[in-house]
Amino acid sequence: MTFSTMITAHAGAENTPANALSGIRTLCALGADAIEVDVREVDGQLVLTHDAPVSARGLTLLEDALVEVQKQECLKINCDLKDFGLTRSVAALAVSLGMADRVVLTGDLDDAEIALAREAGMDVWLNSSLLPEGTDPLDGAAEKGLSIANLDLKTASPLLERAPERLSIWTINDPADLVRLLRAGVRNITTRAPIQALKLRDALQPGDSEAIAQFHRDWDAFPGSARLIDARHIVLAANEAARRAGFAEGALCSAVPTANRHRDCLMPRAFASGRGEGNVTSGMMRYWLPVAGRPDLVVHLSFQSPAAQKP
């Protein structure tokens, strides 16, 4: 299994100023596959703003954003159109800069605009909100000749097993949700935490799905805390007790506060030796068990020793 999910940095991601040129420059350098901007036409100019402004004064021009994106090879830009009727102007600008194949349109487009965008060589991801209530998002997109539906997690969840490669999902910031969608192999994730999303995508290797499934079969019923951790110390899977302790999927294990502040952690030794390691500290028993056939994974268990449980 490979992970080809695109990571799109939401406008204002990583606490950058949303739709401002300074923020766009920062997002362009993060290594994401695309950045998102909000597009409106104000005073006859294509500008970047989420909400309708009084004037275009002080707003970033879409042209300037496209020029910044153009500097980063292969980087795409998702133009979230906040009004109908913008597609012709956006297409003309993108074509003039030789950027049409790196522009993705979402937001407000009618059927004529979709056709115009495709003629210009731009991708369109159909917002499910444009479809009549009750319409299946994937069927609705297909009827308009589009392969990708752009939707929120609640709407997307029932479709994950059916056609994840046709789903662009926003706005996903929770690490557990990021891991879940990366495992599913969705087409795109738009997030305000692209740095973390990229790290998680890099951490999920072919074969992890099988290891994660086996972990849940073996350890979900374990009364103590159990988590599957990779060599980068990222939690790939956790049982309920581990989640309650803060070890959610996607968390950096060493960043989760613990009573002993991770003193006496033997995980590096377990990775180096390939053998199980364990200790007892303050009445807590801890074990690090390498996963058979996966030298890059360990299962970490922690639970109270029987002696500590006695009244």
Solvent accessible surface area in square Angstrom, and as a share of the most:
residue,aa,sasa,rsa
1,M,101,0.45
2,T,108,0.63
3,F,31,0.13
4,S,97,0.63
5,T,0,0.00
6,M,16,0.07
7,I,0,0.00
8,T,0,0.00
9,A,0,0.00
10,H,26,0.12
11,A,4,0.03
12,G,13,0.13
13,A,0,0.00
14,E,59,0.26
15,N,155,0.80
16,T,18,0.10
17,P,73,0.46
18,A,59,0.46
19,N,14,0.07
20,A,31,0.24
21,L,45,0.22
22,S,64,0.41
23,G,2,0.02
24,I,4,0.02
25,R,122,0.45
26,T,64,0.37
27,L,4,0.02
28,C,9,0.05
29,A,77,0.60
30,L,47,0.23
31,G,53,0.51
32,A,9,0.07
33,D,43,0.22
34,A,1,0.01
35,I,0,0.00
36,E,15,0.07
37,V,1,0.00
38,D,5,0.03
39,V,0,0.00
40,R,35,0.13
41,E,84,0.37
42,V,18,0.10
43,D,105,0.54
44,G,67,0.65
45,Q,79,0.35
46,L,23,0.11
47,V,0,0.00
48,L,2,0.01
49,T,16,0.09
50,H,102,0.45
51,D,98,0.51
52,A,80,0.62
53,P,42,0.27
54,V,156,0.90
55,S,45,0.29
56,A,10,0.08
57,R,222,0.81
58,G,83,0.80
59,L,53,0.26
60,T,19,0.11
61,L,62,0.31
62,L,0,0.00
63,E,78,0.35
64,D,56,0.29
65,A,0,0.00
66,L,1,0.00
67,V,58,0.33
68,E,18,0.08
69,V,0,0.00
70,Q,71,0.31
71,K,134,0.57
72,Q,70,0.31
73,E,157,0.70
74,C,105,0.63
75,L,9,0.04
76,K,47,0.20
77,I,0,0.00
78,N,6,0.03
79,C,0,0.00
80,D,21,0.11
81,L,1,0.01
82,K,47,0.20
83,D,59,0.31
84,F,111,0.46
85,G,57,0.55
86,L,7,0.03
87,T,0,0.00
88,R,169,0.62
89,S,45,0.29
90,V,1,0.00
91,A,6,0.04
92,A,65,0.50
93,L,31,0.16
94,A,0,0.00
95,V,82,0.47
96,S,86,0.55
97,L,43,0.21
98,G,59,0.57
99,M,1,0.00
100,A,13,0.10
101,D,100,0.52
102,R,42,0.15
103,V,2,0.01
104,V,1,0.01
105,L,0,0.00
106,T,2,0.01
107,G,5,0.05
108,D,37,0.19
109,L,6,0.03
110,D,68,0.35
111,D,88,0.46
112,A,75,0.58
113,E,16,0.07
114,I,6,0.03
115,A,54,0.42
116,L,35,0.17
117,A,0,0.00
118,R,126,0.46
119,E,156,0.70
120,A,26,0.20
121,G,45,0.43
122,M,6,0.02
123,D,69,0.36
124,V,8,0.05
125,W,11,0.04
126,L,3,0.01
127,N,26,0.13
128,S,24,0.16
129,S,97,0.63
130,L,53,0.26
131,L,21,0.10
132,P,98,0.62
133,E,182,0.82
134,G,82,0.79
135,T,47,0.27
136,D,43,0.22
137,P,15,0.10
138,L,1,0.00
139,D,68,0.35
140,G,1,0.01
141,A,0,0.00
142,A,57,0.44
143,E,146,0.66
144,K,65,0.28
145,G,40,0.39
146,L,13,0.06
147,S,68,0.44
148,I,17,0.09
149,A,1,0.01
150,N,12,0.06
151,L,1,0.00
152,D,43,0.22
153,L,35,0.18
154,K,177,0.75
155,T,53,0.31
156,A,0,0.00
157,S,34,0.22
158,P,106,0.67
159,L,13,0.06
160,L,15,0.08
161,E,173,0.77
162,R,125,0.46
163,A,10,0.08
164,P,25,0.16
165,E,99,0.45
166,R,54,0.20
167,L,0,0.00
168,S,0,0.00
169,I,0,0.00
170,W,104,0.36
171,T,42,0.24
172,I,7,0.04
173,N,62,0.32
174,D,70,0.36
175,P,35,0.22
176,A,33,0.26
177,D,39,0.20
178,L,0,0.00
179,V,1,0.00
180,R,99,0.36
181,L,0,0.00
182,L,0,0.00
183,R,50,0.18
184,A,33,0.25
185,G,22,0.21
186,V,1,0.01
187,R,84,0.31
188,N,0,0.00
189,I,0,0.00
190,T,5,0.03
191,T,0,0.00
192,R,112,0.41
193,A,22,0.17
194,P,0,0.00
195,I,73,0.37
196,Q,60,0.27
197,A,0,0.00
198,L,22,0.11
199,K,115,0.49
200,L,2,0.01
201,R,50,0.18
202,D,72,0.37
203,A,4,0.03
204,L,6,0.03
205,Q,74,0.33
206,P,81,0.51
207,G,26,0.25
208,D,2,0.01
209,S,34,0.22
210,E,110,0.49
211,A,14,0.11
212,I,8,0.04
213,A,41,0.32
214,Q,80,0.35
215,F,6,0.02
216,H,47,0.21
217,R,165,0.60
218,D,81,0.42
219,W,55,0.19
220,D,73,0.38
221,A,99,0.77
222,F,45,0.19
223,P,124,0.78
224,G,9,0.09
225,S,14,0.09
226,A,0,0.00
227,R,10,0.04
228,L,1,0.01
229,I,0,0.00
230,D,9,0.05
231,A,59,0.46
232,R,134,0.49
233,H,49,0.22
234,I,16,0.08
235,V,0,0.00
236,L,1,0.01
237,A,0,0.00
238,A,0,0.00
239,N,2,0.01
240,E,95,0.43
241,A,18,0.14
242,A,0,0.00
243,R,94,0.34
244,R,174,0.63
245,A,55,0.42
246,G,37,0.35
247,F,6,0.03
248,A,35,0.27
249,E,12,0.05
250,G,5,0.05
251,A,18,0.14
252,L,83,0.41
253,C,5,0.03
254,S,64,0.41
255,A,70,0.55
256,V,13,0.07
257,P,123,0.77
258,T,42,0.24
259,A,110,0.85
260,N,16,0.08
261,R,189,0.69
262,H,50,0.22
263,R,146,0.53
264,D,85,0.44
265,C,50,0.30
266,L,26,0.13
267,M,3,0.01
268,P,76,0.48
269,R,138,0.50
270,A,0,0.00
271,F,46,0.19
272,A,92,0.71
273,S,38,0.24
274,G,50,0.48
275,R,160,0.59
276,G,46,0.44
277,E,26,0.11
278,G,35,0.33
279,N,35,0.18
280,V,92,0.53
281,T,31,0.18
282,S,113,0.73
283,G,22,0.21
284,M,55,0.25
285,M,37,0.17
286,R,31,0.11
287,Y,77,0.29
288,W,3,0.01
289,L,61,0.30
290,P,42,0.27
291,V,39,0.22
292,A,102,0.79
293,G,76,0.73
294,R,48,0.17
295,P,116,0.73
296,D,45,0.24
297,L,1,0.01
298,V,1,0.01
299,V,11,0.06
300,H,10,0.04
301,L,10,0.05
302,S,12,0.08
303,F,55,0.23
304,Q,89,0.40
305,S,13,0.08
306,P,91,0.57
307,A,77,0.60
308,A,46,0.35
309,Q,112,0.50
310,K,148,0.63
311,P,181,1.14
